[in-house]
Amino acid sequence: TENTKICPHFHLSLQHASDRILALMGRKARVVDYARILSSLRRRSPDAALGADIIVGFPSESQEDFEASYNLIADLPLTYLHVFSYSPRPGTLAASWPQIPEREKKIRSARLRKLSQIKRQAFQEGFLGREVEGIVVRKGGEEAQVLTGNYMSIRVFNCPQEQGDTVKVRITGIDSGVGRGEVVA
């Protein structure tokens, strides 16, 4: 959207991309609902960061459930993921169900985190050469860290602005999910 009062960054609590697992979690939304929302956000705000929380290893999550979820998440217009391993909470119904082994949760989490890195990198590469506005969130010596409204972290050298100031930067590179940029006068 073009609303200057809203940052182009949206974060959804997707939790899983399997309707079966969502139902077991007690969630009423379906994957198709999330896909529709994400597509609408991407269409209305093409430069927005679109993030989601994902839980792996929910009791009874089969390898097939995980693979289907992984593939759907790969196809969704998400920019990044916050991945969490399920941990049982005493007193909940799911805590009494057979649990997924911790080793398997770690493997699944690592795969989704790698997918998140790929998605974030691709999103940020779309901004190479473009000018964006952000806020100086850290400054030390000649280097500053700028955070854009769409959740990109940009490293800038020779930044005359102080921490808390707004600055316009041109993105000149992306290294492991962190952008490099230069201040635009």
N, C-alpha and C positions, 0 to 999 in steps of 0.2 A: 504494500500500500504506500501511498505517498504521504501518509500522516506523519508529520515530524515529531509528534508526541509519543510515538510508539517505535521502539527500536526494532529493526528487521531481524528479530531473533525469537523463535518460538520453540518451546520444549514441551513435548508430550510424554505422558506416562503410558507408553504403549504396553510395556511389561512383557509381551510375547506376540509372535506373529502366527499363532495357531489358535483358531477358534476353540478347539477342544481344551487346550491348556487355559485359555482365558476363562472359559466356563468353569473349569475346576478351581480357578482362582476366585470365582464369584464375581467376575467382571461382566457387566451387561453389554458392553460394546463388542463389536465384532471387527475383525481385521479389515473388512471392506469399509467400515466407517472411518477407521484411521487412514486408510489409503485415500478415501475421498477428501478428508480434511487436509491431508498433506498435499494432495494434488491442487486443491483450491488455494492453499497458502502459497505454493510454488508459483502458480499462475498469477496470483495477485501481487506477489512480492518476490520476483525472481532472484533478487540478491539476498534474500533472508536466509539465515542459518536455521535449519530445521533439525532439532535434536530429539532424542527419545531415550527413555529409561527402558532397559531390557533386563529381564531376569532369566538366568539359565539354571537348569537343574531342579525345576519345580518337580515335586513328587509325581511320578508316572510319565515324565517327559521322556519319550522314546527317542532313539537316534533319528527315526523318521520325522518325529515332531520337530526336533532341532534342525534337521536339514531343510525341511520345508520352511521353517521360520527363518533360517539363515538366507535361503534363496529369495524369499519374499522381501526381507529387509534389504538385501542387495539391490532389489529392483525399486524399492521405494525411494522417493526423492529426499532422503535424509542426508544431512551434512555430517552428523556425528552421532555416536551412541554413548550412553553411560551404561556400562554393563555391570550387573551385580549377580553374584551367585546366591541362589536361594539358601536361606538358613531357617530352620524350623523355629517357630515361636511357640513356647509352651502354652497349652490351652487351646491352640487352634486345631481345626480338623486335620489340616494338611500335615501337622507335626506328627500325627499318629500313622500316616501313610508310609509305605516303604520309600526310603530316601535314595536319591541318586548318589553314587560314590563321589567323594570329594575330588578324586583324581579326574573323573569324567567332567565334573563341573569346571575344573581348571582348564581342561583342554577346550571345552566349548567356549568358555569365557575368552580364552586367548584368541580363538578363531574370530569371535565377534569384535574383539578389540582391534585385531589386524584389519578387519573389514572397515571399522570406524576410521582407522588411520588412512586407508585408501580413499574412503569417501571424503574425509576432511581435506586431504591433499588435492583431490580432483576439484573440490569446491573452491579452494583457495587459488589454484592455478587459473581458474576462470577470472581472477582479478588482476593477473599480471599486467602491468602497464597502466592500470586504472588508478584514478585518484579516489581516495576514500577519506572520510573524516573519522576521527577517533579521539580518545582521551588519553593523555599521558598518565599511565597508572604507576609507573616506576621510572626513576631517573637516577643514574649513577655514573659519574664521570661524563664521558662523551656519548654514552649509550642511553637510550630511553626505550621503554616498552609502551607501545600504544595499543589500546584495545578498541576495536571498531564496534559500531552498533550491531553488527552481525557476527560478533563473537570471534573475530580474527585477532590474533596476537601478532603485532608487527614490531620488529626490532629496527630502531632508527638511530643513526649516528648523527652527531652535530645537530641536536634538536634544541633550538633556542627556548622553546616553551618549557614551563615548569610542570611538576606533577600536579594533576588536576585540571590543567589547561586543555582546551580543545585544539586539535591540530589537523591539518590536511596533509596526507602523505600519498606518494605514488608508490605502488607496490612494484618492487624490482626483482624479487625472487622469493622462493619458498624452500625452506630447508627443514625437513622432518616436522612438518606441521606448523612451523613458525615462519612468518613472513619477514622479509627484509624490505625496507622502504626508505624513501628520502622525503624530507619536508618539502612541501610545495609552497612557494612564497605567495 
